């Protein structure tokens, strides 16, 4: 009898009934089976697991009950679930120690809060996780920071947020989490909602590379980042450019504050794409931040000890930095 290694069914938009995974494949029924890739599915009503399946990919269309999925997949390494909704019956219970990769994606054209979906994953690190169409960052930040004690970095470029540990001691075991933010009914990110309830999770953040628009909204939660050393502020799209040219908010002294006691360097990076239009004055506006006077965003809202070691403006594609300083006040 041929050995069954991979079982894959392509998704069908017209599917009306779930794919029933054969009960005969559990236990010793299909010992070589490694990959299950399915559209809407239903789990067999038997106590035996799929002993050696390592990859499970499926959609959550037709509202399958996946709460006992881990009981059936004790050796799973990679889990991908798409078409998730707020109330999807996602896997619950103890997460197999073998799991290294996790991908969750909401129904196309929607955005959801992943708090409920991520609850089981807060006990140990998942080396690679990816959330698509998330309303906010708090669920991912909570899961990411609770499962390790290492310093880490965050990069925010338009709607993509990436978090990763970078301790060379654990180079082969670093943890990475990516989140694609989205909003309901608009292409613009709702940054106040995205940052809501994220305050407790920044204490071990060392490097922050963030778009200007995201930073302006981050300030209103008074983030506490006692170990932040390097800050890169990016002007990467038309929304950032507009914020640089005409600030949407002013920050009086003591109004809001980013606490970063160990901050050593601030870089301002302008990297607009052609599709964002020709904005010949944007470099002048951004450079003015450092040549004339720091804007209220930096002047009034950063709480750190001692002078900055490095203050730099860079316009990508032009060549060398336009201005840089050492021991900047």
N, C-alpha and C positions, 0 to 999 in steps of 0.2 A: 504494500500500500504506500503511495507517495507520502512523503512527509509534508505537513502543512506548516510553513514558516510565516507566511504573511496572509492576512485576510483583509481585503480592502473593498469597500463599496463606495462609489462616488455619490455625492449628495444629489438629490433630485428635487427641484423646486416644487414639483407636484406631489411629493411624497405625503401620503395621508396616514400611513400606519408605520410604527417603528420596526426596525430590523430586530428580530429575535435572535439573540446569540444562542447557538445550540447548546443545550445542557450537556450533551455528550462530549463537548470539548473540554469540560472542566475535569479536575482530577488528573488522571493519566490518559484522558481521551485524546488530547492533542499535545503531547509533551514537547514538541519542537516549535509550537506556535510562539512567535515573538512579538508580532505587530498586529494590532487590531485598529483598523481605520474605518469608521462607520458614519452614516448619517444618523438621524434619530434612531435610538436604540432602546431595547429593554433587556435587563439582566435576567438570566435564568433563575428560576426559583429552586435552587439546589444549594446545599451547604459547601460543596467543594469549590476551590478557587481555580483560576487559570494559572497553573503553577509557574510558568516561565515567561508569561507576557511581560515585556519591558516597555513597550510603547503603546499608548492608547490615545487615539484621536477620534473625536466625535462631535457632532452638533447637539445642542440641547433643544432643538426644535421638537414640537409635539410634547414638550414638558416631561421628559423621562425622569424617573426617580433614580438619581445617581448617589444617594446618600450612603449606600453600602458598597460603593465601587471599590474602595480600598480592601474590603474583605475578599473580593474576587481577584485582586491584583497585588499580592504580597511582595512581588519583586519588580514593581513598576519603577522605571527610571525617568520616563518622560510622559507628561500628561498635557493634552491640548483639548480644551473645550471651547467651542464657539457658540454663537447665538444665545448668549446668556442674557437673562433678564434679572430684575431685582429679586424676584421670588423663585428663581430656579432652584431645584432640589439638588444642590451640588454635593460632592463628597464630604462626609463628616467622619468623625472618629479619628483614631490614631493614624498618622501619616506613615506609610512604610519608610523605613530608614534608607531604602535604596533610591527614593525619589530625588532627582537632581534638577529636573527641568519642569517648569510650570508655565503654561500659556492659557490665559483667559481672555476671551473676546466677546464683547456685547453684540447684540443684534445690530446689523448694519443700519446706520442712520440714527442710532440711539446712544445714550451715555448713561452709565449706572454708577451707583455707590457700591464698591466691592467689599465693604466691611464684613458682611455676612459670609461672603464667599471665601475670605482669607482667614477666618478664625482658626481653622485647624492647623495652619502653617506657622503659628507663633511660638512653637516649642523648639525648633532647630532650624538652621539655615537651609534654604533651598538655593543651590548654587546659581541657577539661572531662572529668573521669573520675568514674565512679560504680561502686562495688563493693557488691553486695547479699549479705548473709549471709556475712560474713567472720569467721573465728575470731579473727583477730588484726589488729594495726595495723602491724606491722613491714613487710610487703611494700608497702603503700600509702605509708607514710612514706619508705621507701627510694627508691621510684620518684619520689615527689613532690619530695624534697629533692635528689636527685642531678641533676635536670635543670634546675636554676636556682640562682642565687646570691643571691636576694633575701630580704629579711626577710618573715616570714609569720605568720599567725594560725591558731589552732586553737580550735574550739568543740566541746564534747562535751555533748550533751543526751540523757540516757537512753542509747539505743543508736546514735544518729546522731552521727557524727564528721565535722566539716567542716574542711578546710584550704584556705587561700587566701593568695596573695601580695597585698600591698596597697601596693606602691610606686607612688606617683602618676606617676612617670616612665614606668611601663609600664602606665598605666591601661587602655589598649585591648588589652593583651596579658597580663593577669593570669592566673594558673594556679589552678584550683580542683579539689579532689578531695574527694569525699564517700564515706563508708564506713558501711554499716549493719552493725553487729556482731550476731552471733548465736552461740548455743551449741547443742551437740547434746543433745537430750533434755530441755531445760529452757528456760524463758523468761528466766532470769537470765543476765546477762553474766558470763562468767568473766574478770574483770578482770586477775588475775595472768597468765593466758594472753594476754589482749589486749595487755598492755604488754610482754610478753616480747620481748627483742632490739630494743627501740625506743630504748635509751639513746643511740646515736651520732647521732641525727637531730634533736636539739633546739637545736643551737648558734645558729641564726638565728631561733628563735621569739621573737616580740616580745609578742604578746598571747595569753593563755590564758584561755578561758572554759570552766570544767570543773565537772561535777557533783561533789558532796562525796564520793560513793562512789568515783568514778573517781580522784579526787585521793588519797584514803587509800591506794588500791592502787598508784598511780603512785609514791608515796614510796619504796616498797621496791626500786625499781631505782636509787635515788640519782640522779635525773635531773640532768643538767648543762645549765642554761639560762642561759648567761652574758649574753644580750641581752634576757632577759625583763623587760619594763617594767610590764605591767598584768596582774593576776590577778583573775579573777572566779570566786568559788566559789558554785555554785548548789545550792539545795535544791529539787528540782523534782518529786520523786515520793515515794512512801511509803518506798522504800529509803533515799533521802537523809535523809528525816525521822527514820527510825529511827537512822541513823548520827549525826545531830546530837543526838538525845535520849540515846542510849546508845552511845557510841563503841565500835566493835568492837575497836579496838586502842589501846594507849597508846604513846607515843613518848618513851622516855627520852632525855636529852641524848646527842647523837652516835650515836644508834642508826641512823638513816637521815637523809638530807639532800637537800634540793633546793637546788642552787647557782644563785642568781639574783642576780648582783652588782649589776645595774642596776635591781632591782625598785623601782618608784615608788609603786604603788597596789595595795591589796587591797580588793575589794568583796565583800560577802556578800549574795547575792540569794535571797530566799525567794519561790517562785512555784508553790505547790502547786495542783493542779487539784482540782475538786470530787470527781472519782472516787477521789482518794486519801484521802478521808475528812476529817472535821473533826478537826483537831489543834490545839486552841486554845492549847496550850502551846509550840508549835514556835517562835513568834516569841520567847518568853521564853528558850528554850534557846539560840537562835542569837544573840540580842541580848546574852546573858550573855557570849558569847565576847569582846565588845569592852568591855562595861561593867565587868566584874569582872577577868577575866584571860584573855589569849589561851590557847587550849587547847594541849596539848602538841604537836599537829599543826603549829601555826604557831610556837609559842614555841621549840621545840627543834629544829625540822627545816628552818628556812629560813636559808640562809647568804647574806647580802647586805651591801653596804657602805653605811654612813650610815643616817639615819632615813628612814622612809617619808614621802612627801609627803602621802599620802591614805589614810585608813582609813575605810571606810563600810559601814553596814548598811542594806539596803533591803528592805522587804516590798512586793512589787508589788501594786497594787490598793488600797493604803492611802493613798498620797499621797506626801508628802515623806519623805526618809530618816529613820529613827528616830534614827540617831546617825551622826555623821561627825567626822572629825578631820583636822587639818593638822599636818604634822611629827610624826606619831605615833611614839612610841618602840616 
